[in-house]
């Protein structure tokens, strides 16, 4: 119950307060700063909820390994900007361990890997995007695990969704307010990378879902991992 009240407070009190405060303090670039703060605040309820759970050491170890693999995959394919296994590992985590672990792996991958790629105001948007992709995959776990076609379509959706969110951040940061023409221009400019990212998601999901998913399923059953997350879903 306490977690629900904190979530309510964040969404219905803090976010509007940030919007008003940002408009008063950051007059020239308040749209950029408000969008940044909102991206951070949307991640906090899930991260706080996870922190408050009675998570066992085995659960944390599995999450650490999966996050490390995701970060390593981003490093390994750094020379291909749109070809990354991050989404695939995040989605696979969510399919077998739950929406919340999926959100954690996605968001923490962005945060930790950016210590190498560079931290900045884009980091919370990457955390939000990859985290939400994992969280939504966890909510759709049953159909996605059952049908490969749906899983592939979700990989395409994830690639487009991630690009649209990051283009939205760029639109706010490049000028005051939201400009539809600027946003559409950025989407068009990023289209080759978006297509590459969507295709890479499908490739990595098809290659990794079977072997990694089977291992996660055995580990989850054997050690009783993430029972609370599973019951929530």
HELIX and SHEET records of a PDB file:
HELIX    1   1 UNK A    2  UNK A    9  1                                   8    
HELIX    2   2 UNK A   10  UNK A   14  3                                   5    
HELIX    3   3 UNK A   15  UNK A   25  1                                  11    
HELIX    4   4 UNK A   30  UNK A   52  1                                  23    
HELIX    5   5 UNK A   57  UNK A   76  1                                  20    
HELIX    6   6 UNK A   86  UNK A   97  1                                  12    
HELIX    7   7 UNK A   99  UNK A  117  1                                  19    
HELIX    8   8 UNK A  123  UNK A  139  1                                  17    
HELIX    9   9 UNK A  141  UNK A  146  1                                   6    
HELIX   10  10 UNK A  148  UNK A  174  1                                  27    
HELIX   11  11 UNK A  180  UNK A  189  1                                  10    
HELIX   12  12 UNK A  191  UNK A  223  1                                  33    
HELIX   13  13 UNK A  227  UNK A  232  1                                   6    
END                                                                             
